[in-house]
């Protein structure tokens, strides 16, 4: 088994014939839920640590993935979707509805690629693979923060 391939394809979920990015993001959602179940009240901090520890190695693995697949930003690489989802959930306390909202908004921004996300794909190597998903995660994170703030004004809480 090639451990780098195992990682950059998101435990081989990148080989799904259709929607591999969505499947990779679903894997990230599952791992996020497990992280919060294991870490309890420290889950939000654990997610920050996860993103901090994974980002640089993910960029390096992206470099390896382009060599392995002999193409720019191969669709089999879903570690970028995983990292992007975890960025989406940074600093948000865990809730089931928040996790689902995070998944929805991350995939939305990752697919429609609002400015300047599409331009960021032009970077070469692992940075080019990861950066657009990281920024899509930032956009989704901010969107969730705005939604939560509006909901608090009306006394509605995410569960």
PADRENPA-92429 format. One line per 2 residues: their letters; for each residue x negated, y negated, z negated of N, C-alpha, C. Coordinates in steps of 0.2 Angstrom, whole numbers. Last residue first. Layout:
<martors>
a	X:Y:Z:X:Y:Z:X:Y:Z | ...
</martors>
This chain:
<martors>
xx	144:-116:-85:144:-110:-89:140:-104:-86 | 143:-133:-86:142:-127:-82:141:-121:-87
xx	156:-144:-91:150:-141:-92:149:-135:-88 | 164:-160:-91:164:-153:-88:157:-150:-89
xx	166:-173:-94:167:-168:-99:167:-161:-97 | 163:-182:-85:170:-180:-85:171:-174:-90
xx	150:-184:-87:154:-190:-87:161:-188:-88 | 145:-171:-83:145:-173:-90:149:-179:-91
xx	147:-171:-69:151:-167:-73:151:-169:-80 | 136:-180:-66:143:-182:-65:148:-178:-69
xx	125:-172:-70:126:-179:-73:134:-181:-72 | 127:-161:-62:127:-160:-69:129:-167:-72
xx	124:-168:-49:131:-164:-51:132:-163:-58 | 111:-172:-51:116:-177:-50:123:-174:-52
xx	105:-159:-53:104:-164:-58:110:-169:-58 | 107:-154:-40:110:-151:-46:110:-156:-52
xx	99:-163:-33:106:-162:-31:110:-159:-37 | 86:-160:-37:89:-166:-39:97:-166:-38
xx	85:-146:-33:85:-148:-40:88:-155:-41 | 86:-148:-19:91:-145:-22:91:-146:-30
xx	74:-155:-17:80:-158:-15:86:-155:-19 | 65:-145:-22:65:-152:-25:72:-155:-23
xx	67:-136:-12:68:-134:-19:69:-141:-23 | 62:-142:-1:69:-140:-1:71:-139:-8
xx	49:-142:-5:52:-149:-5:60:-147:-4 | 46:-128:-4:45:-132:-11:49:-139:-11
xx	48:-126:9:53:-123:4:52:-126:-3 | 38:-134:15:45:-135:17:50:-132:12
xx	26:-127:9:28:-134:7:35:-136:9 | 23:-114:14:26:-115:7:29:-122:6
xx	18:-115:27:23:-110:25:27:-112:19 | 8:-125:25:14:-126:30:19:-121:29
xx	0:-118:17:3:-124:15:9:-126:19 | -5:-107:24:-1:-106:18:3:-112:16
xx	-6:-115:41:-8:-110:35:-3:-109:30 | -4:-132:44:-6:-125:46:-7:-121:39
xx	11:-142:45:5:-140:42:3:-133:44 | 24:-142:50:18:-143:55:11:-142:52
xx	33:-143:41:32:-136:43:26:-137:48 | 36:-156:38:31:-153:34:29:-146:37
xx	46:-160:47:39:-162:49:34:-158:45 | 57:-154:40:55:-151:46:48:-153:48
xx	57:-163:28:56:-156:28:53:-153:34 | 60:-176:25:55:-175:30:53:-168:30
xx	76:-174:32:69:-177:33:66:-177:26 | 83:-157:30:83:-164:30:76:-167:30
xx	85:-142:33:79:-146:33:80:-153:34 | 95:-133:34:96:-139:38:90:-143:38
xx	89:-122:26:91:-121:33:92:-127:37 | 85:-128:14:80:-124:17:83:-123:25
xx	98:-133:10:92:-138:11:87:-134:15 | 105:-121:8:107:-126:12:102:-131:14
xx	97:-114:-2:97:-111:5:100:-117:10 | 98:-123:-13:92:-122:-10:92:-119:-3
xx	112:-123:-15:109:-129:-12:102:-128:-10 | 114:-109:-19:118:-112:-13:114:-118:-10
xx	105:-108:-30:104:-104:-24:108:-107:-18 | 111:-117:-38:104:-118:-36:103:-114:-30
xx	124:-112:-40:123:-118:-37:116:-119:-34 | 119:-100:-47:123:-99:-41:123:-106:-37
xx	114:-106:-59:110:-102:-54:113:-101:-47 | 125:-113:-64:119:-117:-62:115:-113:-57
xx	133:-102:-67:135:-106:-62:130:-111:-59 | 125:-97:-78:126:-93:-72:128:-97:-66
xx	111:-107:-84:118:-105:-84:120:-101:-77 | 97:-113:-92:100:-107:-88:108:-108:-89
xx	92:-130:-89:94:-124:-93:98:-119:-90 | 80:-135:-77:87:-135:-79:88:-129:-83
xx	67:-136:-75:69:-140:-80:77:-140:-81 | 69:-128:-59:64:-131:-64:68:-136:-68
xx	76:-123:-49:79:-122:-55:74:-125:-61 | 69:-126:-37:76:-128:-38:78:-128:-45
xx	58:-118:-39:57:-125:-40:64:-128:-41 | 64:-105:-36:61:-107:-43:60:-114:-44
xx	66:-107:-23:72:-106:-27:69:-108:-34 | 53:-108:-18:57:-114:-17:63:-113:-22
xx	48:-95:-21:45:-101:-24:50:-107:-24 | 56:-88:-12:56:-87:-19:54:-93:-23
xx	52:-94:1:59:-94:-2:60:-93:-9 | 39:-89:1:41:-97:1:48:-98:-1
xx	40:-76:1:37:-79:-5:39:-86:-5 | 43:-71:14:49:-74:10:46:-76:3
xx	38:-67:29:36:-70:23:41:-73:19 | 44:-64:41:44:-58:36:41:-61:29
xx	42:-74:49:49:-74:46:49:-68:40 | 27:-83:48:31:-77:50:37:-76:46
xx	19:-96:52:25:-95:47:30:-89:49 | 11:-91:66:12:-96:62:19:-95:58
xx	3:-74:68:8:-80:70:9:-85:64 | -2:-62:63:-5:-66:69:0:-71:72
xx	0:-56:51:6:-56:56:4:-59:63 | -12:-59:45:-9:-52:45:-4:-51:51
xx	-13:-73:46:-18:-69:49:-15:-61:50 | -2:-77:38:-3:-79:45:-8:-75:49
xx	-5:-71:26:1:-68:30:0:-70:37 | -16:-78:21:-17:-71:23:-11:-69:27
xx	-9:-91:19:-15:-90:24:-16:-83:26 | 0:-86:9:2:-88:15:-3:-88:21
xx	-9:-84:-1:-6:-78:2:-3:-80:8 | -11:-97:-4:-17:-93:-2:-14:-87:2
xx	1:-101:-9:-2:-104:-3:-7:-100:0 | 2:-93:-20:7:-92:-14:4:-95:-8
xx	-8:-98:-28:-9:-91:-25:-4:-90:-19 | -1:-110:-31:-8:-110:-27:-9:-103:-24
xx	12:-106:-37:11:-110:-32:4:-110:-28 | 12:-98:-49:13:-95:-42:11:-99:-37
xx	10:-106:-60:5:-100:-59:6:-97:-52 | 20:-115:-59:14:-117:-60:9:-112:-58
xx	31:-106:-60:30:-110:-54:23:-113:-54 | 30:-101:-73:30:-97:-67:28:-101:-60
xx	31:-112:-81:25:-108:-81:24:-104:-74 | 44:-115:-78:39:-120:-77:32:-117:-76
xx	50:-103:-83:51:-105:-76:46:-110:-74 | 47:-104:-97:44:-99:-93:45:-100:-86
xx	55:-115:-100:48:-116:-100:45:-111:-96 | 68:-108:-98:66:-114:-94:59:-116:-94
xx	67:-98:-108:67:-96:-101:65:-102:-96 | 67:-99:-122:61:-101:-118:61:-100:-111
xx	79:-93:-125:79:-100:-126:72:-103:-122 | 75:-79:-116:80:-82:-120:79:-90:-120
xx	66:-70:-109:63:-76:-113:68:-80:-117 | 75:-61:-103:69:-59:-107:67:-64:-112
xx	84:-69:-96:87:-64:-101:81:-62:-106 | 76:-76:-88:79:-80:-93:82:-75:-99
xx	71:-66:-80:66:-71:-84:70:-74:-90 | 82:-62:-74:79:-57:-78:74:-61:-83
xx	85:-73:-66:90:-71:-71:86:-67:-76 | 74:-73:-58:75:-79:-62:80:-77:-68
xx	76:-61:-51:70:-62:-55:71:-68:-60 | 88:-65:-44:88:-60:-48:82:-60:-53
xx	82:-76:-36:88:-77:-41:88:-71:-46 | 73:-69:-28:71:-74:-33:76:-76:-38
xx	82:-61:-21:77:-58:-25:74:-63:-31 | 88:-72:-14:92:-68:-19:88:-64:-24
xx	77:-76:-6:80:-80:-11:84:-77:-16 | 76:-64:2:71:-66:-2:73:-71:-8
xx	89:-65:8:87:-59:4:82:-61:-1 | 86:-77:15:92:-77:11:91:-71:6
xx	76:-73:24:75:-78:19:80:-78:14 | 82:-62:31:77:-61:26:75:-66:22
xx	93:-61:40:93:-65:34:88:-64:29 | 90:-45:47:94:-52:47:94:-55:40
xx	81:-35:43:82:-37:50:85:-44:51 | 69:-36:30:76:-36:32:77:-38:39
xx	56:-39:27:57:-34:32:65:-33:34 | 56:-46:15:55:-50:21:56:-45:27
xx	56:-37:5:63:-39:7:62:-43:13 | 44:-33:0:46:-30:6:53:-32:8
xx	41:-41:-11:43:-34:-12:46:-31:-6 | 39:-53:-2:44:-53:-7:46:-45:-9
xx	29:-53:7:35:-51:10:41:-51:4 | 18:-56:-2:21:-61:3:27:-60:6
xx	17:-43:-9:19:-50:-12:22:-55:-7 | 14:-34:1:20:-33:-4:22:-39:-7
xx	3:-39:6:9:-39:10:15:-38:6 | -6:-37:-5:-4:-44:-2:2:-44:2
xx	-6:-24:-6:-3:-28:-11:-1:-35:-9 | -3:-11:4:-6:-17:5:-3:-22:0
x	-4:6:0:0:0:0:-4:-6:0
</martors>
